[in-house]
Amino acid sequence: MAESVPESGQILAGESQTLPVDAESIKQRVDEVVQWVDSTLLVLYLQLEHKLVQVEEFYSSVAVSNSSSSPASRHVVGIRKVQQEAARREAVAAKRMHDLMRQFGTIFRQITQHKCAWPFMHPVDVESLGLDDYYEVIDEPMDLSTIKNQMEAKDGTGYKHVMQIYADMRLVFENAMKYNEEASDVYSMAKTLLQKFEEKWAHFLPKVEEEEKIREEEEKQAAMEALLAKEASHTKTTRELSNEICNVNEELEKLRHAVVGRCRKITTEEKRNIGLAFLKLSADELQKVLGIVAQADPRFQTKSEEVTIEMDVLDEPTLWRLKFLVKDALENKKKEETTKTGDGRGTQQNNEVPNKRSAVNKLAERRTKRPCL
């Protein structure tokens, strides 16, 4: 009985051709069919390989991230909503700080109205007073009028936090005490005002500390919401990509069955040879064999002490994959043996790009069954 086979490496629906009777011609035509099946699957796998690898790596990284979060606390928060909430929270915090600095204004007026405040109201006139070494001693000059201007600035260049005002107030008096001698009137006036200021600040400080606590909690909440929003976005993307992987795997499986279905069937002799070839495989290669069989039959037990593979009950796609696997394994083993014997050609063969069947099997093994989300 003659078989339908592809002409010049092509398979056309509805076409058939009578094979020559001699075995050599039959073998040649069978090889053409095998090469066509192999090339077709390889092209499809190579087109999807890069994307599948990226998706699987992303899926794994997100799965690890998701495992550290409690499902109860994993609520979906849109990134835009998080940004809007952060802007609102920042505006509220800025208003609270503005109110706090306005309250600090009372302390500032009390200090500036003190009888000892007049030497510190304006920048030191270094030239008129002949203080040639002033800038050598004082790194950062400061005065009360400069502080007032900063507090009243409306162009966004003013103080953003009350602690900035506190630091500049201390700097005014510390500069005076640093440059002037202790016995001088300016030193004594600066020391008096600094003590007065610290006393008033001590009563005001609890309000500042309370604001700092509120800000700290708000920053923690904002960071958590941003993390949840990012995680939710990744989870959504992962779900979509995972479903896409499932669909791709299903289509590839259908294609594989369709292609193999149009080719000749594995003969009984080939099944026997495949089974005998198992005896020559390494432990890792045998694990690949078990993986291929288990993928075709989920009920197949791969971890039993003794595993029996019934070649007659395997479907054609699985038989073809096993045939490719053992063929590649035996060819690789032969190359290794050639290399060990010192044949110069062995090194060149090991450096060659793996053949198409190796690529197909390798890519097929990388595909993992994952439930659609």
N, C-alpha and C positions, 0 to 999 in steps of 0.2 A: 504493500500500500504506500503510494507516494505521499510526501508531506508538503504543505505550503510553507515556503521560506522566503526571506527577503532577497531582493535582487540588488546587488552592489551595495549591501549594507543598509538598505531601506526596507521598511515594512509598509505595504500599501493595503488598505482595507479592500477586501473583495478580490484580490489578486492571488493566484496560485501558480506554481510551476512544478513540473515533474522533475524530480531529482535523478541524476544519473545513477546507475545501479552500483557502480564501483564504490567501495568503502572510503577511499581517499577523497573522492568528490563530496560524498556525504559529510565527512568530517570537516572539510573546508567550508561547506555551506553552514554547518552547525556553528562553527567558530564565528562566522559572519553574524549569525543571529546573536550569539553571546556578546560579541563586541558591540553590536548595536544597542542591545539592552543595557549593557554596562555604560556606554557613552551617554545614552539618554538620561539615565538616572544620575550619572555624575554631573552632567550639566545642570540639572535641576537642583541637586544638592549644593553645588558650588555657588549657585545664585543665591541660595538662602543661608548658606553657612555663616557668613559674616553677621548677618542680622540675628540669626538664632543665637550665636555665641554672645553677642552683646545683650540680648534680651535675657538669656539665662543668667549671665553674670549679674545684671541689674536685679533680676528676680531674687537671686540668692542674697544679695546685699540688703535689699529691702526686707526680705523675710527675716534676716537677723535683726534688723532694726525694729521690725514690728514685734518680734518675740519679746523684746524688753519692755513693751508698753502694756498696760492693763487694758483689756477690751472695754471695760466699763468707762475708762477715761478717754478712750480714743473716739472723740466726736469730730465730725467733719467741720472744719472751719475754713472757709474760703480765704485764699491769700489776700484778695482785695478787701475782704471784711476785716482781716487782721490788720492790714495797713490803715484802714479807716479808723479802727479802734485805737491803734497806736497813736495816730495823729490827734484823735480826740483826747486821749489820756495825756499826751504831751501838752496840749493846749490847756487842759485843766491844771496840770502841774505848774505850768508857767504862770497861770493866774494866781495860784496859791503862793508861789514864790514872790510874785509882784506885791501881793498883800503883805507878805512877811517883810519885804524890804521897805514897804510903806510904814509898817509898824516900827521898823528899825530907825526910820527917819526921826522919830521922837527922841531916841537916844542921841542921834547925830546932832540935833538942834540943841539939846541940853549941853553937849560937850562944846559945841561952837560958841554958845552963849556964855560959857564960863569965863571968868575974868582973866584966866591964864591962857586963853586960847589964841589971843591976837598974834603971837609970834609964828603961829602955825597955819594961819588962814591962807597964805599965799606962798607960791614957790620961793625958795631962798634966793635972794638977789646976790648971787656970787660975786659979780663984778663990782657992784657998789660997795659991798662989805669987804672986798679984797680977800675973799676966801679962795686963794689960789689952789689949795690942796683939797677942796671940798669933794670934787668928783673922784679923787684918789681914795678918799675914805668912804664915801657914800656911793654904793653901786646903783641904787634905785631910789632917786629922790621922790618924795610924795608930800602933798599938802592937803589941807581940808577943802580948799576951793576946787581942786582937781577931783576930789572924791565927790563933791556935790554935783559937779558937772556930769560925772559918770552916772550918778544916781538919777539925774533928771534927763539924761539923753533919750531922744525919741527915734533916733535913726538906726537902732539896733546895735550900736557900738557900746552901750552901757553895760552895767553889771548884769549878770545872768543869775547870780546866786548871792545870798546875803553873806556867805562866808568870804566872798571876794571883798566885800566892803569891810568886814571885820579885819581881814589881813592887811588892807591898806591903812585902816585906822591905826593899828598897832605900828605899822611901818613909819608913820608920821612921827610918833613919839620916840620910837626906838632909834630912828636916824638922829634925832636931836640929842638923845642921850649918848649916842655913839660918838658924835662929832664934838660935842661940848664937854668941858670938864665938869666934874661932879660939883664943884664949888660954885659953878656959874648959875645965874638966875634961869637961863633957858633950860639947863639940865633939870633944875628943881621944878620948873613949871611943866616940863614934859613928863616927869615922873609922877607929878600930882595928877595930871590929866589921864595918864595911862592907868593909874589906880582907880580913878573915878569910872573910866570907861569899862574896865574889867569887872567892877562891881555891878554896873548896870547890865553888862553882857551876861553875867552869871544868872541874872533873873530872866533874861531873854532866851538863853540857850535851850531850855526844855522845848520851846516851840520849834527851834531849828532841828533838834534831835528827832522830834515827832515827825517833822516833814521828811527828814532823811529816811526814817523807817517806812513811811508811806511810799516814798520813791523807790526804795529797795524792793518792797513787795510788788509794786507795779512793774518794775523791770523784770522781776522773776516771772510774773504772770504773762508779760508780753513775750518773754523768751519761750515760755511753755506754749503759748498760743501759736507762735511762729513755727515752733517745732511740730506741733500737731497739724498745722496747715500744710507744712512741707510733707509730713508723713502721709496725710490724707491724699495729697496730690500724687505722691509716689504710689500709694496703694491703688488709686484709680488707674494710673498708667499701667501698673503691673497687672491689674485685672484685665485690662484691654489687651495688653501684649500677650498675656498668658492664654487668653482665648484665641488670639491670632495664631499662637504656636499650635494650639490644639487643632485649629482649622487647617493649618498647613500640614501638620502630620497626617490628618485624615485624608487630605487630597493626595499627598505623596503615597500613602498606603494604597489608595484607590488606583493611582497611576501605576504603582509597582505591580499590583495584581493584574491590571489591564495589560501591561506590557508583557509580563511573564505569561499571561493567558494566551497571547498571540504567538508565543514561541513554542518550540517543541517541549515535551515533557521529559523530565529526568528519567533515564532508563533504570531498570532494575540493576544492571551492571554498575551504573554510575552510583546508585545508592549504596551498593556493596563497597565500592571503592572509597566513597566518602566515609563510611563507617570504619573501614580499615585505616584510613588516613588519621582518624581520631587517635589511634594508638601512637602516632608519631608526633603528636602535638605536645607543646609544653603545658604547664599548669595554667598559666595566664591565658593561653590560647583556648584551652578547654573551658575556662570560665566564659570566654566570649561565645563559645559554642552553646553553652547552657543558657546564656543570656538571649541568644537568637531564638532558641527553642521556647524559652519562657515567654518571650515577647509574642510569639505566635499562639501559645497556649498558657494563659495565666494560671491554670491549674497545675502546671508542671512544677514539681518540687526540685529546686536546684540545690538545696542544702541537705539532702538526704545523704546517708553514708554511701549508698549505692544508687546510682542513677542509670536508668535504662531509657535509651532513646530509640523509639520505634520509627525507623525511617519510612516505613510504608504508610504511616498515618499522617506524616507531615505534608503540609500543602506545598504547592510548587514554588511560591515566592521564598518560603523558608529553605527549601532544598537548594534553590539557586544561591541564596546567601551563604549557606553552608559550603556549597561547592566553591564559591569564590574564596571563602575564608581559608579552607584547607589548601586550595591551590596557592594562594599567596603565602601561607605559612610554610609550605614545603619549598616554594621557590626561595623564600628568604633564608630558610635553613640551608638550602643548597649553596646560596651565595656566601653565607657565613663559613661553611665548610671549605669553599674555594679560597676564601680569604685566609683561613688558618693554614692552608697548604702552601701559602706564600706566592700564589699566583698573582702577578701584578694587576691582572684585570679585576681581581676581587675588590681592591680598594676603589677603583673607578665605579664598579657596580654599586658599592655601598653608598657612594656619593650621588648617585642618580636620583632623580625625583621619583617617588614611589609610583608604581603603575596605577592605572585607573581603578582597577578592582580594589586595591588597597585603600585608595581614597574613598571609594563608595562604602566599603565596610567600616572604615574609621568614622566617617560622617554618620553612618547609620547607627553606630554604637553610641555616638555622642547624643543622639536624640533621646530624651527622657520622657517617659509617660507622666504627665502631670494633669490632674483633674482640672477641667475648665472651671473658672470662677463665676 
